Amino acid sequence: MLPGGLGQSSRSGWQEASHERSHPRQVESWGLKYHVLTMTHKFDEHNGRFSILANNDGSLLMWIMEREWKHNQQNVSCIPRDEYILEPHNGTKYQDTFALIGDGVGHFKDEGKPRFACVIHKAVFPSSLEGCLAPAKSIGSATQAFESYEATETLISYLSHHTTDGQRVKILMTQ
């Protein structure tokens, strides 16, 4: 097991996937408080990109699965490594979740950005994602996500708790 109970990938060498523990990171901008999560890219395999999502105190730690990089094409590529704000999302396909909003990614199609509706939802394989993110407790040998439903519920609950009373959540994606 990795720190925080994160399931180990069947890939060798995952012991280095630890996360420094400190006080939860908060920043303030324009009167809003932002809780900051970090998503650190670990490997690409089988048409997918696999990262670790963590907060600074280690109370939230999980895998994130995305599609592979295909030059930021809508519905077939992971999103660029950048900083995003997470906003509550209730769409026709996915309800009671969160969407990533940033420079090149809008919440809805009419915002004039090249990407839109990049949301968090459960998935087992990268091929079942359309430019979205899928949490998982562990990753199997065929790079399939295990316990994605449970991990998604944990993340949605965490985000819901931290997006009240003038608080928001930012996610920083690193290489």
Secondary structure, 3 states (H helix, E strand, C coil): CCHHHCCCCCCCCHHHCCCCCCCCCEEEECCEEEEEEEEEEEEEECCEEEEEEECCCCCCEEEEEEECCCCCCCCCCCCCCCEEEEEEECCCCCCCEEEEEECCEECCHHHCCCEECCEECCCCCHHHCCCCEEEECEECCCCCEECHHHHHHHHHHHHHHCCCCCEEEEEEEEC
